[in-house]
Amino acid sequence: MDASKIKKLKKVKDAHTPSTIVFFDFDETYYPHKLNPHRYEKLRELEDYLSKQTDEGNLVFGWVTGSSVESVIDKMETGGLSLLPHFIASSLGTEITYFHENCFNKKDAEWNGFLDQTTFSPALVDRIVKSLEKEHGIILKAQTNLGDTPYKKNFYYQEETPSVDEINLETIRNKAFHSGIAVNINKCNPLAGDPEDSYDIDFIPLGTGKEKIVEFMLRNYQVDKANAFAFGDSGNDLRMLNAVGNGFLVENATEEAKSKYSKQSLGSYSEGILHTLRSLN
């Protein structure tokens, strides 16, 4: 990671006994890819709110994202963001990096120890992908925009027909399950740079993912589920939203996500987030 990029960013204070914890998906939830003056203003307003809450020791917040830490930092620079969260759970909740003052740019040793015990490997995923094509004619195209990590491999599945897709996606799930790893499948969001008419296929270790990050952090910070908030915009956020007491889709969420989850913020992106946090606290 480019140390010069994170050196100038504001670090939050650690909270040993916070009353509230907030989990944000990053792309198209906290961070809009299509920025304009209004969205810049609302982003800075949200940062000011979070900075005040963390200064008072009341709140811990983190980004739970499919992107790498490096990609998130680059987007912060592009979007003019200045406030780092307490943690970034990157690569679809398979890696945890802390960014608060007392533990800056440090990995979570306990989480990494758990990862080392899993059976996940890139080579295993490659065998699954080849088997899907050879045995079932299911072609998965490797993603390059997020980048592979030791514990995550991303692919695209191009839609065919609803009946064929239903069979193929279930076949992918079964193949991953019988191979001892997890797979996250959801409709792509073109606003985040994904192709149209496609699904994200993300292979990760069992026991990881966005909802598992929520469970881990609730234990870590000893916050009750009823005092936990989460915000997302797509299908891969729904388990995270269901893992907290107060989960919300932002108003700009995908139609797929909205069809499966009813609680929504009054407003898009940071505007909806801020309105919800202020109204419930």
N, C-alpha and C positions, 0 to 999 in steps of 0.2 A: 504494500500500500504506500502511496506517495505521502510521506510524512508532512510535506509542506502544505498539502491540501487540508489536512485535518488540524494542523497547528493553529490556524487562524480561526477555527470554529469555536463557538462557545460551549463549554462543558457544563453539565448540570451537576448539582450537589447530590450525593448519594443520600437516600432516605432509609434509615435503619428500621423505622416502624411506620411506614406510610399507611394512610387510611384508604388510599385508592390506587389502583393500577390500571393503566390504559394501554391497550394493544392496537396498533394501527397497521393495516396493510399499507404498503408504500405507494406503488404505482397505481395511479388513477383513483386513489383514496386520499392519502395525505398529499401526494404530489401529482398535480395535473400535468400531463405531457404537453397540452396546448395551453400555454400561459398567456395571460393578457393582464393589463393593469389592475383590473378588479381582483383577479386571482392572486396576483402578487400581494396586493393589499391584505387580502384575507389570510394568506399564508403568514404574513408578518404578524397579523393580529392573533393568529393561533399560537405562533411562537411566543409572543408576549404573554399570553395567558398561561401557557405551559411553563414558561420561565418563572413566572410569579408563583405558581403553585409548587414548583420544585424547590424554589428558594425557601418557601415556608415549610418544606419537609413533609407536605401532605400527599404528594403524588409521585409515582414512578411511571414512566412511559417508555415504550419501545416500539420499534418497527419490526414487523414479522413479514418477510418478503421472499418472493422467489428469486430476486436478484442477488448478486454477490455484494459484499460490502463495498468493493471498489466501484461497482456500478452505482450504488446508492450515493457514495461520496461525490462521484462525478455529476450526478443529477442535482445534488445539493448545490454544487458550484454553478451549474447551468441556471438553476432556479433562484439563485440568490439566497438560499437558506443559510442560516447562521447558527441554529441551535441543534446540537447533537442530542440524541435520546440517551437514556440510561443504558440501553442495550439495543443491538440490532441482531435479530434472529434471521440470518440470511439463508439463501439457498433452500427456500421452502421449509424453514424451521429445522434445518439439519446442523446449523452452526450458530453458536452464540458468541458475540463479542460485546464486551462492556466498554462504555465510553464516558462514564461519570468520573468525577475528579479523583476518587480514591482507587479506581481500578481502570485506568485509561488504556484503551486499545488492547485489552486482555481477553483471551478466550476463557470459557468456563471449563475448568479442569474436570469437574464431576460429569458434565455433559459429554466431554470428549472421551472420558473413560468409558461411559456407556456406549458411545459410538464404536469404540475399538472392539467391543464384544459382539457387535452385530455381524451377520453373515453377508452383508451387502458388499459388493465390489463392482466396479465398472465392467470387468470381464464377465461377470454373471449377467449383467444387464445386456451386454452385447449378445450373449448366447440366447437370451429370451427373445430379443428383437429378431435375430436370425431364424429362430424357431417359428416365430409368428408368421414370418414371410414364407418360409419353406412349407410349413404344415397347414397354414390357414390362408395364405395369400394376403395377409395384413401387412401393409407397408407403413413403417414409421420413419419419418424424416427427422434427422438430428437437428436440434436447434443450435444456433450459434450466437444468438443475441444475449443470452444470460450466462453462457459458459458452464462447462461441467465442473464439478468439484468431486472430491473423493467420495462424497456421500449423496450425490444427486446427478441424474442424467435426464435430460429433457428432450422430448420429441414432439413432432406434430403428427396428428392423424387427420387426413383430408376426408371430409364428409362424402358419403356416397348417397344412399337413400336411408330414410329413418329405420326401416326394418333391418337393413344390412348393418347399419351403424350400431344398432342395439346389440346385435349378435357379436359384432367385432369388438366392441368395447367391453362386453362381458367376458369375451375370450381373453382379452388383455388382462383384465382383473384376475381371472382364474389362473392364468399362467404366472402372474406375479405372486399370487397367494401360494401356489404349490411350489414356487421356487424360494419361498421364505422371505420375500421382501414386500414392501408396500408400493402402491401406485396411486397417484392422484390424477384424476381425469376431470377436466371441465372445459366448457366452451371458451375459445380464444376471445380476447378483447382487442380488436384492431386498433383502438385508441392507444393501447400500450405497445403498439408496434408488431402485433401478431397478424398472421394472414387471415383473410376472410374464410368462412365456411370450414373451420378447422377446430380441432380439439387439442388442448395441451395434454400431453402424456408425460407425467413426471414420476420417475422411479426413485424411491428413497428407502432407507432402512425402516424395518418395522419399529414402532415405538417412537418415530419422529413425525414431524409435520406441525402445522400451525396450532392445532388443538393441544398437542403434547407440549409445545412451548408454553401455552397458557397454564397447563397443569403444573409444569416445572416451576414457573415463575411465581405462581400463587403459593406454592410451598416455600420457595426461596425467600420471598418477602413476607410470608405469613399474612397474606391478605385473603379475606373471605371472598368467595365467588360472588356474593351479592354486591360487593364493592369493586367489582372488576368490570371494565368497559372494553368493548372491541368494535372496530369499524372496518368495513370491507366493501368491495365493489363487485366481486365475481364469485363464481361457484366454488373456487378453491378457498374462499374465506368462510364458508358457511359453518364448517365444523368449529372454527375458532369462535364464531359468533355464538354458537350454541354452548360453548364451553365456559362462557362468562354469564353473569347475571344480567348484564345490560349490553346486548349485541345489536348493532345497527348497520344496515346497508346505507351508504350515502345515496343521495337522490340520483346521482349519475350512474348507478350500478347497472350491470348488464340485465337484459330482460330475462335471461336464464336464471340469474340469481334472484331477481324479484319474484319470479314464478314459484320459487321454493322457500322464500323467507319473507315474512310480512313486515317486520319492524324496520322502518326507514327514517333517516334524518330529514329534517325540514331544510333542505338546501344541499347543494353539491359540494364535494371536496371539503376543504377546510371550513367553508362557511357552514355547511351542515354539521360538521364535527363540533365546531365551537358553539353553535346554537344548542346542540344536544347536551354537551357538557355543562353549559351554563344553566340550562333548564332543569337538570337533574341533580345539581349540587347546591 
